[in-house]
Amino acid sequence: MEQVKVKYRKLPFNLSLLKQGGPHLPISLFTHNFSSIDQLKDYSVPGNSYFPPRQIIQSLHNNLEHALKYAPQNNQRLSESLALFSNVTKPNTLIASNGVSEIIAWLSSLVIRHSLFVTLPTYSPWIDHASKLGIKIYAAKYRDENLYQLTKEQFVIAVRRSRAKNVVICNPNNPTGSLFSYRDLIWILERLANLDNVIVDESFIDFSSLSPPSIKNAVSEFGNVWLIKSFDSSLGMHGLYLGCTISNEKNIARLKRHMPHWSINGVADTSLSLVQNEHEAYQVSRIKTINDSRYLAHCLSHLKVFRVSPATSNFVYARLSPRYDGLVLRNRLLANHACLVHNCQAYIGATQQHFCFASRPQEQVNGLISAMMRELYWMKSAAQKRAASGQAEPNSAVLNPTHKKKARSSKIPLPSSHIFRKP
């Protein structure tokens, strides 16, 4: 069979940079610290393509000198502003912070003791901080065949069997998109009331559905529950590093004793003041992003080579067929099409076959799908050519040496004695 030769224009990307970022790859590595984007098309960082409105960016530019020259509001006023924007009914149950990474560090140091239960794969800072502090980590692993979902009963049973004293629930989970409904999550919290702490991360919940199952106004009813949320992704401004913690008044007072008087920077403070009157624009952007995620999941499913999780956030988690090498696909998309996608090999509990695709407007999704179709065709044709020349069996894996073997996963395994895996 005659092979179709496709000529590509050489693009200025250093593929070795893909090995430097771990689970979270800084886009600045590929854009020379944002001085030049080199035609990069990013499908790796979940965000909001429709927010902020252009007038907010212009206003921020006009106020930049003031934001850099003077100190921001104190934490109390910032917290009140965040509560207003987030529709939190009890402002005194919320405290602002410099992103969720800072919150995770504070909670890991101040309230989490002895042991922590997580689901895998999940947001890596939880594991990183706990490991550094000597906290034992127990985990239940999401399974491909269950589309990365656990029932409320399965989750509670797994936690109880592990005997962990603290639990983290990312809802929806990053990167799998696993989601509990409002009723299911309240049911879980009621049955875990005997634990030291239950931490719920709702950083991506605004894109989970038209009516997000947030527990932000119920969390203060529980004595051991903390809710954390990042606003970077939802507001479409990852550079802000703006987040908050919500809990009962006693817990918040305890946390405030350790938090600095000024907990976010002047640029984040100015940006927060500018978005206060943009609730309608934000809701429109949220709905558009939800539709984009559903469209992305639909398109990935139609490729017939991905096992696709439900679209419950501004990203879609999917597992590539073992007959194709996930790292080869990732590298060729970047080298030949300037499409940067997030391969999840560095996550504990995922492999090089797992991807987390960030939602984008439908026209951009079409571009990604077209690029993937070309590369998948090339990979299949290359394997057929090798088989015809006797270099491989006709039914051998399509450029994937791990086919019919266990796929490569993270090189940083948790100690087996600290892991509880769901049978």
PyMOL commands that set and color helices and strands:
alter all, ss='L'
color gray80, all
select helices_A, chain A and resi 15-19+27-29+54-62+64-69+75-86+91-93+99-110+124-132+144-146+152-162+182-191+205-207+219-221+232-235+238-240+249-256+266-275+279-302+326-337+362-388+416-418
alter helices_A, ss='H'
color red, helices_A
select strands_A, chain A and resi 41-43+94-97+115-120+136-141+166-170+197-201+225-230+243-246+306-308+315-320+339-343+354-358
alter strands_A, ss='S'
color yellow, strands_A
deselect
rebuild
show_as cartoon
